[in-house]
Amino acid sequence: MSYSVDSVLSQIRSYQSQMGQAVPARVADAPRGDAIGGLGGVGAPGQLQQPGRVGFGETLRGAMEGVNSAQHRTGELVRAFELGEPGADLAKVMVAAQQSQVAFRATVEVRNRLVQAYQDVLNMPL
């Protein structure tokens, strides 16, 4: 099963908006073109990134925390349903389970793409 990167990013953004996290404007889609832009925030060794910029690691960490919280929320709903608590109905449990499953699959797909990109760069001729 393969997802396009744009599809995965749109799913991550929708999960962030559902969780109440606003997607910062600086993370939104950049205008696309044929030219490769400079690497913003990347400088010589020892230089820090410009303040106010979100790094790749921070973005990835935020996405992982979102997936983790969705899975924890699903676990809590499942446990509440199994215990017969009044607020936990089957529909909520199933929707939460599907959301966390899609988020996890998207995360795995992003990881697979990153590993593939790393291997491609590693195998490039000098």
C-alpha positions in Angstrom: 0.0 0.0 0.0 1.6 3.3 -1.0 0.6 6.8 -0.1 1.9 10.0 -1.8 3.9 12.3 0.5 1.4 15.1 0.0 -1.4 12.8 1.1 0.6 11.8 4.2 1.3 15.4 5.0 -2.3 16.4 4.6 -3.3 13.6 6.9 -0.8 14.7 9.6 -2.1 18.3 9.3 -5.7 17.1 9.7 -4.8 15.1 12.8 -3.0 18.2 14.2 -6.1 20.3 13.6 -8.3 17.6 15.2 -6.1 17.6 18.3 -6.3 21.3 18.6 -2.8 22.1 17.4 -2.7 24.8 14.9 -0.4 24.2 12.0 2.0 27.1 12.0 2.1 29.2 8.8 5.8 28.5 8.3 5.0 24.8 8.0 2.3 25.2 5.4 2.9 24.2 1.8 5.6 26.4 0.2 5.1 27.5 -3.4 6.5 24.9 -5.7 8.8 25.5 -8.6 11.5 23.7 -10.6 14.4 25.5 -8.9 15.8 24.1 -5.7 15.8 26.8 -3.0 18.6 27.2 -0.5 18.6 25.3 2.8 17.1 27.8 5.2 18.6 27.7 8.6 21.5 25.4 7.6 24.8 27.1 7.9 28.4 26.3 8.6 29.2 24.0 11.5 28.8 25.8 14.8 26.2 28.2 13.5 22.7 28.0 15.0 19.4 28.0 13.1 17.6 31.3 12.8 15.2 31.8 15.7 11.6 31.2 14.9 12.2 28.5 12.3 11.0 25.0 12.9 13.5 22.3 12.2 12.9 18.9 10.6 13.5 17.2 13.9 11.0 19.3 15.7 8.4 18.7 13.0 9.0 14.9 13.1 9.0 14.9 16.9 5.6 16.7 16.9 4.1 14.2 14.4 5.4 11.3 16.5 3.9 12.8 19.7 0.6 13.3 17.8 0.5 9.6 16.8 1.5 8.5 20.3 -1.3 10.6 21.9 -3.8 9.3 19.4 -2.9 5.7 20.2 -3.1 6.4 24.0 -6.5 8.1 23.5 -7.7 5.0 21.6 -6.4 2.7 24.4 -8.2 4.7 27.0 -11.5 4.6 25.0 -11.1 0.8 24.4 -10.5 0.3 28.1 -13.5 2.5 29.0 -15.7 0.5 26.6 -14.5 -2.8 28.0 -15.3 -1.7 31.5 -18.8 -0.5 30.4 -18.4 3.1 31.3 -21.4 5.2 30.2 -19.6 7.7 27.9 -17.8 5.1 25.8 -19.8 3.8 22.9 -18.7 1.5 20.2 -18.8 4.1 17.4 -16.3 6.4 19.2 -14.0 3.5 19.9 -14.0 2.3 16.3 -13.5 5.8 14.9 -10.6 6.4 17.3 -9.1 3.0 16.5 -9.2 3.8 12.7 -7.7 7.3 13.2 -4.8 5.9 15.2 -4.3 3.1 12.7 -4.2 5.6 9.8 -1.8 7.9 11.7 0.5 4.9 12.4 0.4 3.8 8.8 1.3 7.3 7.7 4.1 7.4 10.1 5.5 4.1 8.9 5.2 5.3 5.3 7.1 8.5 6.1 9.8 6.4 7.8 10.0 4.1 4.8 10.4 7.1 2.5 13.1 8.6 4.7 15.0 5.4 4.8 14.8 5.0 1.1 16.0 8.6 0.6 18.9 8.0 2.9 19.8 4.8 1.0 19.6 6.7 -2.3 21.9 9.4 -1.0 24.3 6.8 0.4 24.5 5.0 -2.9 25.1 8.2 -5.0 28.4 8.2 -6.8 30.9 10.8 -5.6 
